[in-house]
């Protein structure tokens, strides 16, 4: 009993020392840590971090086993680790700074709602259905975790609302942007006429044209979901993770997009600190 009373007294003493600014300090660090974890989880740079962690482990083993030369080389290599991280995460860091500079701080915490994304999917399916019937080619990229800033720069910036009419106009055969890809970012048509990397897979079917190879290549180099409409046959396909799902009807396309872009059971994220807290507690739980 004496021990329990002593513990309670110590806790009471610590609680009285906590001020409002301590709570603010903890909240700010929570937001910073959360955003860093989210950035690392989504970016391709996480592979680099795994490599750095491996180097740290090897360096520790080298020190414990008195491998002086290995320890010296690794110690000097790790000194440039911070610069390497800044280079690796340059697109993500730039986007965060741009949002902060423009006053759009809510964009750091809030994603598009399920209802917004559902509307984008409906408009995309409607456009692809018409383009398939007309046999007009299309290449639509849904950005997910991996940022596609380098790809967006190759096209014409739009930042427009996604509508079926706009997509059909973009991919109209005589339109100047119809040969490139349209990039959908956070529920908006970010750019059109973008150039995509071609797939290096030598085992692809010979009947796949450049549009399909570009869509597959984009899905190989990122986690983006790519919708492809064939100009020759009107067939609708989806590339994901280097794999191509072909000959989809509009209904199946809609179901697939909802499954991949709106995971079942995911709640629409709330705005502000309350939404951040709920996402943190849900992930940690």
LINRAQUI-V843614 format. One record per residue. N is the residue number from 1. RES is the residue in three letters. PHI is phi in degrees with one decimal (999 if undefined). OMEGA is omega as a letter, one per 20 degrees, with the letter a starting at -180 (999 if undefined). BURIAL is + if it has 24 or more other ideal C-beta (glycine too) atoms within 12 Angstrom, else -. Layout:
N:RES:PHI:OMEGA:BURIAL  N:RES:PHI:OMEGA:BURIAL
//
This chain:
1:UNK:999:r:-  2:UNK:-62.6:r:-  3:UNK:-65.0:r:-  4:UNK:-63.4:r:-  5:UNK:-62.5:r:-  6:UNK:-64.9:r:-  7:UNK:-64.3:a:-  8:UNK:-63.3:r:-  9:UNK:-63.9:r:-  10:UNK:-64.2:r:-  11:UNK:-64.6:r:-  12:UNK:-62.6:r:-  13:UNK:-67.2:r:-  14:UNK:-68.5:a:-  15:UNK:-63.3:r:-  16:UNK:-66.7:r:-  17:UNK:-83.3:a:-  18:UNK:-80.5:r:-  19:UNK:-106.7:r:-  20:UNK:-62.5:a:-  21:UNK:-67.2:r:-  22:UNK:-64.7:r:-  23:UNK:-64.4:r:-  24:UNK:-63.0:r:-  25:UNK:-60.0:a:-  26:UNK:-64.8:a:-  27:UNK:-64.7:r:-  28:UNK:-62.6:r:-  29:UNK:-65.8:r:-  30:UNK:-62.0:r:-  31:UNK:-63.2:a:+  32:UNK:-62.5:a:-  33:UNK:-64.0:r:-  34:UNK:-62.0:a:+  35:UNK:-65.7:r:+  36:UNK:-65.4:r:-  37:UNK:-64.2:r:-  38:UNK:-65.5:r:+  39:UNK:-62.3:a:+  40:UNK:-66.8:a:+  41:UNK:-67.3:a:-  42:UNK:-91.3:a:+  43:UNK:-84.7:r:+  44:UNK:-64.4:a:+  45:UNK:-65.5:r:+  46:UNK:-61.4:r:+  47:UNK:-66.7:r:-  48:UNK:-64.5:r:-  49:UNK:-64.2:r:-  50:UNK:-63.3:r:-  51:UNK:-64.8:r:-  52:UNK:-64.9:r:+  53:UNK:-62.4:r:-  54:UNK:-65.0:r:-  55:UNK:-62.4:r:+  56:UNK:-63.1:r:-  57:UNK:-64.3:r:-  58:UNK:-65.1:r:-  59:UNK:-62.7:r:+  60:UNK:-63.6:r:-  61:UNK:-63.8:r:-  62:UNK:-63.7:r:-  63:UNK:-68.3:a:-  64:UNK:-69.7:a:-  65:UNK:-101.7:r:-  66:UNK:60.7:r:-  67:UNK:-88.3:a:-  68:UNK:-64.1:a:-  69:UNK:-64.7:r:-  70:UNK:-62.7:r:-  71:UNK:-61.9:a:-  72:UNK:-64.6:a:-  73:UNK:-64.7:a:-  74:UNK:-67.6:r:+  75:UNK:-62.0:r:-  76:UNK:-72.2:r:-  77:UNK:-67.6:a:-  78:UNK:-69.0:a:+  79:UNK:-65.6:r:-  80:UNK:-97.1:a:-  81:UNK:-61.7:a:-  82:UNK:-63.8:r:-  83:UNK:-63.2:r:-  84:UNK:-63.7:r:-  85:UNK:-64.6:r:-  86:UNK:-61.5:r:-  87:UNK:-68.5:a:-  88:UNK:-63.6:a:+  89:UNK:-99.4:a:+  90:UNK:-57.5:r:-  91:UNK:-62.6:a:+  92:UNK:-66.0:r:+  93:UNK:-64.6:r:-  94:UNK:-64.9:r:-  95:UNK:-63.4:r:+  96:UNK:-62.0:a:+  97:UNK:-67.7:r:-  98:UNK:-65.0:r:-  99:UNK:-66.0:r:-  100:UNK:-67.3:a:-  101:UNK:-68.7:r:-  102:UNK:-86.4:a:-  103:UNK:83.8:a:-  104:UNK:-88.0:a:-  105:UNK:-70.3:r:-  106:UNK:-65.2:r:-  107:UNK:-66.6:r:-  108:UNK:-75.8:a:+  109:UNK:-113.2:a:+  110:UNK:-117.6:r:+  111:UNK:-102.9:r:+  112:UNK:-65.6:a:+  113:UNK:-76.4:r:-  114:UNK:-63.0:a:-  115:UNK:-64.1:r:-  116:UNK:-62.6:a:-  117:UNK:-66.9:r:+  118:UNK:-64.4:r:-  119:UNK:-65.0:r:+  120:UNK:-62.3:r:+  121:UNK:-64.4:r:+  122:UNK:-62.0:r:+  123:UNK:-65.5:r:+  124:UNK:-66.0:r:+  125:UNK:-63.2:r:+  126:UNK:-61.2:r:+  127:UNK:-66.0:a:+  128:UNK:-65.5:r:+  129:UNK:-62.3:r:+  130:UNK:-67.8:a:+  131:UNK:-62.8:r:+  132:UNK:-65.4:r:+  133:UNK:-65.5:r:-  134:UNK:-82.5:a:-  135:UNK:58.3:r:-  136:UNK:-113.0:a:+  137:UNK:-67.4:r:+  138:UNK:-150.6:r:+  139:UNK:-143.7:a:+  140:UNK:-119.1:a:+  141:UNK:-110.2:r:+  142:UNK:-97.3:r:+  143:UNK:-70.7:r:+  144:UNK:-119.4:a:+  145:UNK:-76.2:a:+  146:UNK:-74.0:r:+  147:UNK:-72.2:a:+  148:UNK:-114.9:a:+  149:UNK:-58.3:a:+  150:UNK:-63.9:r:-  151:UNK:-73.1:a:+  152:UNK:-58.7:a:+  153:UNK:-64.2:a:-  154:UNK:-79.1:a:+  155:UNK:-113.1:r:+  156:UNK:-102.9:a:+  157:UNK:-69.6:a:-  158:UNK:-122.8:a:+  159:UNK:50.8:a:-  160:UNK:-115.8:r:+  161:UNK:-66.6:a:-  162:UNK:-81.4:r:+  163:UNK:-131.3:a:-  164:UNK:-62.5:a:+  165:UNK:-64.5:a:-  166:UNK:-64.8:r:+  167:UNK:-63.4:r:+  168:UNK:-65.9:r:+  169:UNK:-69.7:r:+  170:UNK:-61.7:a:+  171:UNK:-99.0:r:+  172:UNK:-63.0:a:-  173:UNK:-51.9:a:-  174:UNK:-94.7:r:-  175:UNK:-76.5:a:-  176:UNK:-67.9:a:-  177:UNK:-104.4:a:+  178:UNK:-70.7:a:+  179:UNK:-78.7:a:+  180:UNK:-95.4:a:+  181:UNK:-104.6:r:+  182:UNK:-98.5:a:+  183:UNK:-108.0:r:+  184:UNK:-103.3:a:+  185:UNK:-125.0:r:+  186:UNK:49.9:r:+  187:UNK:78.1:r:+  188:UNK:-124.3:r:+  189:UNK:-81.3:a:+  190:UNK:-70.3:a:+  191:UNK:-159.5:r:+  192:UNK:-141.9:a:+  193:UNK:71.9:a:+  194:UNK:-86.3:r:+  195:UNK:-94.5:a:+  196:UNK:-111.1:r:+  197:UNK:-72.0:r:+  198:UNK:-79.1:r:-  199:UNK:-70.1:r:+  200:UNK:-96.2:a:-  201:UNK:-71.8:a:-  202:UNK:-80.7:a:-  203:UNK:-96.7:r:-  204:UNK:-67.5:r:+  205:UNK:-60.9:a:-  206:UNK:-69.8:a:-  207:UNK:-83.8:r:-  208:UNK:-84.8:a:+  209:UNK:-86.4:a:+  210:UNK:-64.9:a:+  211:UNK:-63.3:r:+  212:UNK:-67.6:a:+  213:UNK:-66.5:r:+  214:UNK:-69.5:r:+  215:UNK:-64.1:r:+  216:UNK:-65.2:r:+  217:UNK:-61.0:r:+  218:UNK:-64.1:r:+  219:UNK:-72.8:r:+  220:UNK:-76.7:a:+  221:UNK:-93.6:r:+  222:UNK:-157.5:r:+  223:UNK:-97.1:a:+  224:UNK:-66.3:r:+  225:UNK:-105.2:a:+  226:UNK:-120.1:r:+  227:UNK:-101.2:a:+  228:UNK:-126.2:r:+  229:UNK:-114.0:a:+  230:UNK:-75.5:r:+  231:UNK:-77.1:a:+  232:UNK:-81.3:a:-  233:UNK:-112.4:a:-  234:UNK:79.2:a:+  235:UNK:-69.4:r:+  236:UNK:-100.7:r:+  237:UNK:-132.2:r:+  238:UNK:-132.4:r:+  239:UNK:-104.4:a:+  240:UNK:-150.0:r:+  241:UNK:62.4:r:-  242:UNK:83.3:r:+  243:UNK:-103.7:a:-  244:UNK:-117.4:r:+  245:UNK:-102.9:a:+  246:UNK:-109.2:r:+  247:UNK:55.4:r:-  248:UNK:-93.0:r:+  249:UNK:-87.0:a:-  250:UNK:-55.7:a:+  251:UNK:-64.1:r:-  252:UNK:-65.0:r:-  253:UNK:-60.1:r:+  254:UNK:-61.2:r:+  255:UNK:-64.1:a:-  256:UNK:-65.7:r:+  257:UNK:-64.4:r:+  258:UNK:-64.7:a:+  259:UNK:-65.5:a:-  260:UNK:-85.8:a:+  261:UNK:-99.2:r:+  262:UNK:-132.7:a:+  263:UNK:-53.8:a:-  264:UNK:-62.1:r:-  265:UNK:87.3:a:-  266:UNK:-81.4:r:-  267:UNK:-82.6:r:-  268:UNK:-65.7:a:-  269:UNK:-66.4:r:+  270:UNK:-80.8:a:-  271:UNK:-85.7:r:-  272:UNK:75.8:a:-  273:UNK:-67.1:a:-  274:UNK:-64.3:r:-  275:UNK:-65.1:r:-  276:UNK:-61.7:a:+  277:UNK:-63.3:a:-  278:UNK:-66.6:r:-  279:UNK:-67.1:r:+  280:UNK:-64.7:a:-  281:UNK:-68.4:r:-  282:UNK:-67.6:a:-  283:UNK:-70.1:a:-  284:UNK:-73.0:r:-  285:UNK:-75.4:999:-
//
